[in-house]
Amino acid sequence: MNKNLLFSLDIGTRSVIGIVAEKIGKDIKIIAAERKEHNTRAMLDGQIHDVPEVAAILEEVKLKLEDRVGTLNHAAVAAAGRALYTITAEAEMEISEIITPENERTLELSAIQAAQKKLATSNTVDDPTLYYCVGYSTITYKLDNVPLKTLVGQRGKKAHIEVIATFLPRQVIDSMQSALIAANLEMSALTLEPIAAINVLIPPTMRHLNLVLVDIGAGTSDVAITKNGTIIGYGMVPLAGDEITEALSQAYLLDFNVAERIKRELTMQKTSTETTITFSDILGIEYNLSPTEIVEQVKPNVGELAQAIANQIIALNKESPQAVLLVGGGSLTPLLPEMLAQALEIPAPRVAVRRPDTIHGMEFPDELKQPDNVTPLGILKVAASQSLHFITVHVNNTPYRLFNIGKLTLSDALLAAGIGLKDLNGKPGLAITVTINKQTKFIPGTMGTAAELLLNNEKTTLDTEIKDGDKISVVCGINGKAPTVYLKDVVEPAEDMSVLINNENYTVSPILLVNDKPAKLDQQLKDRDIVTYRNLKNLGEILVSVGYSPQPHRFTYTVNGVKTQHSVSTTILVNDEPATVSHPIEPNDEITLIEPKVPQLGKVLQLETIDKGIYIYFNKKKHFIPTSHYTIKMNGNNALLDDVAKDGAEITYELIDKGTPILSDILFTVGYKAPSAFSKVSVEILLNNQPAEYITPVKSGDNIEVITTPLKG
């Protein structure tokens, strides 16, 4: 085979289409095409069920093409979309620095691994290890829950990604490979039918639109959707052209092949009453019907097909798309575009059958400008861009065969080898948390070491492209360790302090507790330890630390039959000056503690004098005038206020009221002596500047004056 020749095979449920083209520079020129129907139903729903039968058709197509172009040894093929599993998955990672392309790539591949795990646990497939991830698209990037177009160059705390990953079963490849080998062909390239069709009709410049491509074959209808610049999903509907064929067969009692012929005639003729389609049923009854009559008979079945496709589109796209492009032989089914538009509730012109009229960089004849040639032309375009579908690489001396549907990188090889990309670099050591004086402190562990990636003995990165025969070595990073933290690392206590207490030297140390137990600065801390420390600064704290209690001494008495207590505080001097327990202490201060004495009776009873009375002014001098008198007994004996009240004494006291004093009482109390009768003076007594008599009552604060005037003569 000429090295510039390209050979594509579209192995469909009903037929096989082979196209040979010549590659001229970057352009492709079609030079031969051949179509061959299957003799039996060797293909069901796009899957090869009878390898020898399919191989025979492939060889027949190959031989007819070889008569025109020469020997063909290699062919590019496509796997049907019905064999795909599309899974949405997410991944996230903690971020402590600016995000690099390598970080973003690692996150993407972690999401792919999550999709692989999701497939493995979905019970959808028997053996998930037999599935290849053949492609993925990023749906969203988020940093701290904020959507972004890319994470590269950003800084935050938590990066998140959501991808849609597509998986292809190995069985599909193996059966296709077996059929090709039986037809003396090698697989030069493999793509996916929806990807092949999209490459022809929806180039990357159009993928910002929300478009749906539906490839309607004989057994299934493949769905692919673009949006926001990428392919966001693939799907499959297990209904297609055969449903219409089967409906015709049932309606008119026809052999399946006869019904298939009638369906094709419907797609080639205008739906009208002017032409007729002639056929006979299995009983020999002949029919001459217009296309309109026949279409009316299968109209409900076309509606069911349209609704099934619409349901799959809504399930994948979550809403009606902007437009739908129909390709494949089944797209020519009468009324299907109109019914699909109605089911999606979009304008009828937005659903249209598309033919490969022009393809950039490809020249092909008019006979290939039919909807069912979109996929084989797409396969040809993929074949022109890659020459080897599988490559073999060695990861840590173990060979792995990779599915080469596009550019393969080192990360793809690691995925195939089952090496967790998230675990390549060593994880940071577990942090510990300690509480210091009720404040939480987070202490991180040591950082893990970076993985060492070698490609053919040279350092490389995950994004490096790989090729057949490459040797990859991976040495995973070592995890960091939990931190080793001592008490001295988290507290800064003051130095020991010397003080003199009652002429004796004491060394005062700060309080250090771990989990309420005394600790030393060299004690190692554990996760969730509770640390309490306090520098001793005031007099009260220092006295307690050396064993002195600054608490007052309490004496107990029975006073008039009632138990009572009297507290007497220790006298404290700091450097010979009175001080309280809150007094700040400096190194080498001298502290003197004077023990409290037994209180006197007056202190216990809170009496300064045994008498109660009033104050008056006599001739401008202040005088205390008793108006009542206490009688006091202690342990049954008369007592005075300055007597010592021993602890436990029984005390009784009573107040005797003398009544309101009168002026004569006041004069007597102040020691006033009236002049004798022979003194030849007159005496005038004024109370608050008013004349008063000896019996006039006196109250507190009154002013009394005695005025003596000599008599004349």
Solvent accessible surface area in square Angstrom, and as a share of the most:
residue,aa,sasa,rsa
1,M,66,0.29
2,N,81,0.41
3,K,187,0.79
4,N,65,0.33
5,L,18,0.09
6,L,25,0.13
7,F,4,0.02
8,S,0,0.00
9,L,0,0.00
10,D,18,0.09
11,I,8,0.04
12,G,21,0.20
13,T,10,0.06
14,R,40,0.15
15,S,14,0.09
16,V,0,0.00
17,I,9,0.05
18,G,0,0.00
19,I,0,0.00
20,V,0,0.00
21,A,0,0.00
22,E,57,0.26
23,K,70,0.30
24,I,97,0.49
25,G,63,0.61
26,K,192,0.81
27,D,79,0.41
28,I,9,0.05
29,K,84,0.36
30,I,14,0.07
31,I,67,0.34
32,A,4,0.03
33,A,27,0.21
34,E,40,0.18
35,R,106,0.39
36,K,53,0.22
37,E,60,0.27
38,H,21,0.10
39,N,109,0.56
40,T,78,0.45
41,R,125,0.46
42,A,2,0.02
43,M,3,0.01
44,L,72,0.36
45,D,71,0.37
46,G,12,0.12
47,Q,49,0.22
48,I,24,0.12
49,H,115,0.52
50,D,56,0.29
51,V,43,0.25
52,P,100,0.63
53,E,37,0.17
54,V,0,0.00
55,A,5,0.04
56,A,54,0.42
57,I,1,0.00
58,L,0,0.00
59,E,56,0.25
60,E,59,0.27
61,V,0,0.00
62,K,16,0.07
63,L,91,0.45
64,K,92,0.39
65,L,0,0.00
66,E,32,0.15
67,D,125,0.65
68,R,144,0.53
69,V,32,0.19
70,G,34,0.33
71,T,79,0.46
72,L,0,0.00
73,N,64,0.33
74,H,79,0.35
75,A,0,0.00
76,A,1,0.01
77,V,0,0.00
78,A,5,0.04
79,A,0,0.00
80,A,4,0.03
81,G,4,0.03
82,R,38,0.14
83,A,9,0.07
84,L,19,0.09
85,Y,69,0.26
86,T,43,0.25
87,I,24,0.12
88,T,51,0.30
89,A,6,0.04
90,E,95,0.43
91,A,12,0.10
92,E,75,0.34
93,M,38,0.17
94,E,131,0.59
95,I,20,0.10
96,S,100,0.65
97,E,103,0.46
98,I,85,0.43
99,I,4,0.02
100,T,58,0.34
101,P,81,0.51
102,E,55,0.25
103,N,39,0.20
104,E,23,0.10
105,R,32,0.12
106,T,20,0.12
107,L,1,0.01
108,E,19,0.08
109,L,0,0.00
110,S,7,0.05
111,A,0,0.00
112,I,3,0.02
113,Q,40,0.18
114,A,35,0.27
115,A,0,0.00
116,Q,58,0.26
117,K,144,0.61
118,K,103,0.44
119,L,3,0.02
120,A,49,0.38
121,T,94,0.55
122,S,50,0.32
123,N,144,0.74
124,T,71,0.42
125,V,20,0.11
126,D,155,0.80
127,D,58,0.30
128,P,37,0.23
129,T,114,0.66
130,L,82,0.41
131,Y,41,0.16
132,Y,51,0.19
133,C,38,0.23
134,V,6,0.03
135,G,30,0.29
136,Y,70,0.27
137,S,17,0.11
138,T,35,0.20
139,I,73,0.37
140,T,47,0.27
141,Y,25,0.10
142,K,69,0.29
143,L,13,0.07
144,D,66,0.34
145,N,136,0.70
146,V,85,0.49
147,P,93,0.58
148,L,52,0.26
149,K,194,0.82
150,T,60,0.35
151,L,0,0.00
152,V,56,0.32
153,G,51,0.49
154,Q,68,0.30
155,R,153,0.56
156,G,17,0.17
157,K,153,0.65
158,K,83,0.35
159,A,1,0.01
160,H,37,0.17
161,I,0,0.00
162,E,41,0.18
163,V,0,0.00
164,I,15,0.07
165,A,0,0.00
166,T,5,0.03
167,F,2,0.01
168,L,0,0.00
169,P,15,0.09
170,R,114,0.42
171,Q,142,0.63
172,V,13,0.07
173,I,6,0.03
174,D,66,0.34
175,S,25,0.16
176,M,14,0.06
177,Q,49,0.22
178,S,53,0.34
179,A,0,0.00
180,L,0,0.00
181,I,106,0.54
182,A,58,0.45
183,A,0,0.00
184,N,100,0.51
185,L,3,0.01
186,E,106,0.47
187,M,22,0.10
188,S,25,0.16
189,A,2,0.01
190,L,0,0.00
191,T,2,0.01
192,L,1,0.00
193,E,17,0.08
194,P,3,0.02
195,I,36,0.18
196,A,0,0.00
197,A,0,0.00
198,I,1,0.00
199,N,41,0.21
200,V,14,0.08
201,L,10,0.05
202,I,0,0.00
203,P,49,0.31
204,P,96,0.60
205,T,112,0.65
206,M,64,0.29
207,R,31,0.11
208,H,116,0.52
209,L,60,0.30
210,N,12,0.06
211,L,11,0.05
212,V,0,0.00
213,L,3,0.01
214,V,0,0.00
215,D,16,0.08
216,I,0,0.00
217,G,28,0.27
218,A,16,0.13
219,G,5,0.05
220,T,2,0.01
221,S,0,0.00
222,D,4,0.02
223,V,0,0.00
224,A,1,0.01
225,I,0,0.00
226,T,0,0.00
227,K,55,0.23
228,N,124,0.64
229,G,46,0.44
230,T,35,0.20
231,I,23,0.12
232,I,34,0.17
233,G,2,0.02
234,Y,25,0.10
235,G,11,0.11
236,M,64,0.29
237,V,6,0.04
238,P,86,0.54
239,L,54,0.27
240,A,0,0.00
241,G,0,0.00
242,D,14,0.07
243,E,60,0.27
244,I,1,0.01
245,T,0,0.00
246,E,71,0.32
247,A,13,0.10
248,L,0,0.00
249,S,16,0.10
250,Q,127,0.56
251,A,43,0.34
252,Y,22,0.09
253,L,92,0.46
254,L,9,0.05
255,D,75,0.39
256,F,43,0.18
257,N,115,0.59
258,V,43,0.24
259,A,0,0.00
260,E,17,0.08
261,R,100,0.36
262,I,1,0.00
263,K,18,0.08
264,R,89,0.32
265,E,35,0.16
266,L,4,0.02
267,T,37,0.22
268,M,148,0.66
269,Q,61,0.27
270,K,175,0.74
271,T,67,0.39
272,S,31,0.20
273,T,105,0.61
274,E,154,0.69
275,T,61,0.35
276,T,81,0.47
277,I,1,0.00
278,T,65,0.38
279,F,7,0.03
280,S,52,0.34
281,D,11,0.06
282,I,118,0.60
283,L,128,0.64
284,G,55,0.53
285,I,92,0.47
286,E,107,0.48
287,Y,59,0.22
288,N,91,0.47
289,L,34,0.17
290,S,7,0.04
291,P,1,0.00
292,T,52,0.30
293,E,91,0.41
294,I,0,0.00
295,V,6,0.03
296,E,106,0.48
297,Q,92,0.41
298,V,3,0.02
299,K,78,0.33
300,P,87,0.55
301,N,46,0.24
302,V,1,0.00
303,G,23,0.23
304,E,111,0.50
305,L,1,0.00
306,A,1,0.01
307,Q,83,0.37
308,A,24,0.19
309,I,0,0.00
310,A,1,0.01
311,N,82,0.42
312,Q,42,0.19
313,I,0,0.00
314,I,68,0.34
315,A,60,0.46
316,L,49,0.24
317,N,5,0.02
318,K,164,0.69
319,E,90,0.40
320,S,45,0.29
321,P,6,0.04
322,Q,84,0.37
323,A,20,0.15
324,V,2,0.01
325,L,15,0.07
326,L,0,0.00
327,V,1,0.00
328,G,6,0.06
329,G,39,0.37
330,G,6,0.06
331,S,0,0.00
332,L,52,0.26
333,T,3,0.02
334,P,23,0.14
335,L,60,0.30
336,L,0,0.00
337,P,24,0.15
338,E,92,0.41
339,M,33,0.15
340,L,0,0.00
341,A,2,0.02
342,Q,143,0.63
343,A,32,0.25
344,L,3,0.01
345,E,154,0.69
346,I,24,0.12
347,P,83,0.52
348,A,56,0.43
349,P,115,0.72
350,R,119,0.44
351,V,6,0.04
352,A,42,0.32
353,V,38,0.22
354,R,87,0.32
355,R,89,0.32
356,P,1,0.01
357,D,76,0.39
358,T,120,0.70
359,I,11,0.05
360,H,175,0.78
361,G,27,0.26
362,M,19,0.09
363,E,109,0.49
364,F,21,0.09
365,P,47,0.30
366,D,105,0.54
367,E,123,0.55
368,L,8,0.04
369,K,58,0.24
370,Q,75,0.34
371,P,1,0.01
372,D,34,0.18
373,N,4,0.02
374,V,0,0.00
375,T,7,0.04
376,P,0,0.00
377,L,0,0.00
378,G,0,0.00
379,I,1,0.00
380,L,0,0.00
381,K,67,0.28
382,V,16,0.09
383,A,11,0.08
384,A,20,0.15
385,S,90,0.58
386,Q,34,0.15
387,S,99,0.64
388,L,79,0.39
389,H,1,0.01
390,F,21,0.09
391,I,9,0.05
392,T,48,0.28
393,V,0,0.00
394,H,53,0.24
395,V,4,0.02
396,N,71,0.37
397,N,142,0.73
398,T,62,0.36
399,P,81,0.51
400,Y,60,0.23
401,R,141,0.51
402,L,10,0.05
403,F,12,0.05
404,N,24,0.12
405,I,38,0.19
406,G,37,0.36
407,K,138,0.59
408,L,19,0.10
409,T,10,0.06
410,L,0,0.00
411,S,0,0.00
412,D,34,0.18
413,A,0,0.00
414,L,0,0.00
415,L,21,0.10
416,A,49,0.38
417,A,23,0.18
418,G,63,0.60
419,I,32,0.16
420,G,25,0.24
421,L,3,0.01
422,K,104,0.44
423,D,81,0.42
424,L,7,0.03
425,N,87,0.44
426,G,10,0.10
427,K,112,0.48
428,P,80,0.50
429,G,9,0.09
430,L,149,0.74
431,A,32,0.25
432,I,15,0.08
433,T,43,0.25
434,V,0,0.00
435,T,38,0.22
436,I,20,0.10
437,N,65,0.33
438,K,188,0.80
439,Q,132,0.59
440,T,100,0.58
441,K,89,0.38
442,F,139,0.58
443,I,24,0.12
444,P,87,0.55
445,G,12,0.11
446,T,76,0.44
447,M,142,0.63
448,G,18,0.17
449,T,72,0.42
450,A,82,0.63
451,A,21,0.16
452,E,73,0.33
453,L,17,0.09
454,L,40,0.20
455,L,23,0.12
456,N,66,0.34
457,N,137,0.70
458,E,124,0.56
459,K,165,0.70
460,T,28,0.16
461,T,67,0.39
462,L,4,0.02
463,D,56,0.29
464,T,44,0.25
465,E,102,0.46
466,I,10,0.05
467,K,131,0.56
468,D,78,0.40
469,G,46,0.45
470,D,5,0.03
471,K,123,0.52
472,I,3,0.02
473,S,43,0.28
474,V,12,0.07
475,V,88,0.51
476,C,63,0.38
477,G,15,0.14
478,I,128,0.65
479,N,92,0.47
480,G,15,0.14
481,K,156,0.66
482,A,57,0.44
483,P,24,0.15
484,T,85,0.49
485,V,7,0.04
486,Y,77,0.29
487,L,0,0.00
488,K,117,0.50
489,D,84,0.44
490,V,23,0.13
491,V,4,0.03
492,E,153,0.68
493,P,31,0.19
494,A,55,0.43
495,E,159,0.71
496,D,88,0.46
497,M,25,0.11
498,S,54,0.35
499,V,1,0.01
500,L,41,0.21
501,I,0,0.00
502,N,63,0.32
503,N,139,0.71
504,E,97,0.44
505,N,120,0.62
506,Y,48,0.18
507,T,92,0.53
508,V,6,0.03
509,S,58,0.37
510,P,23,0.15
511,I,52,0.26
512,L,26,0.13
513,L,48,0.24
514,V,6,0.03
515,N,67,0.34
516,D,120,0.62
517,K,141,0.60
518,P,119,0.75
519,A,17,0.13
520,K,152,0.65
521,L,71,0.35
522,D,98,0.51
523,Q,68,0.30
524,Q,97,0.43
525,L,6,0.03
526,K,133,0.56
527,D,70,0.36
528,R,194,0.71
529,D,5,0.03
530,I,94,0.47
531,V,0,0.00
532,T,44,0.25
533,Y,50,0.19
534,R,110,0.40
535,N,39,0.20
536,L,15,0.08
537,K,135,0.57
538,N,47,0.24
539,L,0,0.00
540,G,10,0.10
541,E,44,0.20
542,I,0,0.00
543,L,0,0.00
544,V,98,0.57
545,S,57,0.37
546,V,33,0.19
547,G,68,0.65
548,Y,65,0.25
549,S,79,0.51
550,P,28,0.18
551,Q,121,0.54
552,P,40,0.25
553,H,93,0.42
554,R,127,0.46
555,F,12,0.05
556,T,52,0.30
557,Y,1,0.01
558,T,26,0.15
559,V,25,0.14
560,N,78,0.40
561,G,67,0.64
562,V,100,0.58
563,K,151,0.64
564,T,52,0.30
565,Q,115,0.51
566,H,36,0.16
567,S,58,0.38
568,V,31,0.18
569,S,77,0.49
570,T,23,0.13
571,T,64,0.37
572,I,16,0.08
573,L,36,0.18
574,V,6,0.04
575,N,77,0.39
576,D,113,0.59
577,E,111,0.50
578,P,106,0.67
579,A,19,0.15
580,T,92,0.53
581,V,72,0.41
582,S,79,0.51
583,H,69,0.31
584,P,88,0.56
585,I,10,0.05
586,E,107,0.48
587,P,76,0.48
588,N,115,0.59
589,D,17,0.09
590,E,93,0.42
591,I,2,0.01
592,T,47,0.27
593,L,19,0.09
594,I,79,0.40
595,E,122,0.55
596,P,30,0.19
597,K,169,0.72
598,V,63,0.36
599,P,11,0.07
600,Q,83,0.37
601,L,0,0.00
602,G,9,0.08
603,K,133,0.57
604,V,18,0.10
605,L,19,0.10
606,Q,155,0.69
607,L,33,0.16
608,E,177,0.79
609,T,65,0.38
610,I,40,0.20
611,D,33,0.17
612,K,97,0.41
613,G,28,0.27
614,I,30,0.15
615,Y,107,0.41
616,I,0,0.00
617,Y,87,0.33
618,F,21,0.09
619,N,68,0.35
620,K,164,0.70
621,K,142,0.60
622,K,118,0.50
623,H,53,0.24
624,F,72,0.30
625,I,3,0.01
626,P,37,0.24
627,T,24,0.14
628,S,7,0.05
629,H,63,0.28
630,Y,19,0.07
631,T,57,0.33
632,I,6,0.03
633,K,95,0.40
634,M,31,0.14
635,N,97,0.50
636,G,60,0.58
637,N,102,0.52
638,N,126,0.65
639,A,10,0.08
640,L,113,0.56
641,L,30,0.15
642,D,90,0.47
643,D,48,0.25
644,V,77,0.44
645,A,0,0.00
646,K,145,0.62
647,D,89,0.46
648,G,51,0.50
649,A,3,0.03
650,E,108,0.48
651,I,1,0.00
652,T,71,0.41
653,Y,66,0.25
654,E,110,0.49
655,L,76,0.38
656,I,89,0.45
657,D,108,0.56
658,K,129,0.55
659,G,39,0.37
660,T,102,0.59
661,P,13,0.08
662,I,54,0.27
663,L,0,0.00
664,S,40,0.26
665,D,65,0.34
666,I,0,0.00
667,L,7,0.03
668,F,170,0.71
669,T,65,0.38
670,V,31,0.18
671,G,54,0.52
672,Y,51,0.20
673,K,179,0.76
674,A,66,0.51
675,P,49,0.31
676,S,73,0.47
677,A,101,0.78
678,F,184,0.77
679,S,45,0.29
680,K,149,0.63
681,V,41,0.24
682,S,47,0.30
683,V,60,0.34
684,E,83,0.37
685,I,17,0.09
686,L,25,0.12
687,L,20,0.10
688,N,63,0.33
689,N,104,0.53
690,Q,118,0.52
691,P,100,0.63
692,A,22,0.17
693,E,115,0.52
694,Y,108,0.41
695,I,125,0.63
696,T,37,0.22
697,P,87,0.55
698,V,1,0.01
699,K,134,0.57
700,S,68,0.44
701,G,47,0.45
702,D,8,0.04
703,N,49,0.25
704,I,0,0.00
705,E,43,0.19
706,V,19,0.11
707,I,72,0.36
708,T,68,0.40
709,T,70,0.41
710,P,100,0.63
711,L,106,0.53
712,K,202,0.86
713,G,127,1.22
